[in-house]
């Protein structure tokens, strides 16, 4: 008998001889374990049309600058702020970035996405890059 096989047999026979042993241990069920911390998953803001997004923008070198975010809009819920510069869009997990050169290019790209596309905006805020994610949904 090989050493590894012997050790495995010893471990199994020891476990089988333990008081209360019922075979392999069951994995804990996280859904029923009240001791686990609750994780809040943020909702993704949604919009139906580019106008519904709630952004006022202007041309800016390297993208478009946000000049106003409508209160309570999808853009506000997603985290856009005045002065943010949108540089590109990315659809879902696709590695294709669409550069934004002016306000009309952003509007055209937004119209090209269809529900339930998830759109990731590449944004410059105070010199640092970040992503904002929004989902396009159907008009109800």
Order of alpha helices (4+ residues) and beta strands (2+ residues): alpha-beta-beta-beta-alpha-beta-beta-alpha-beta-beta
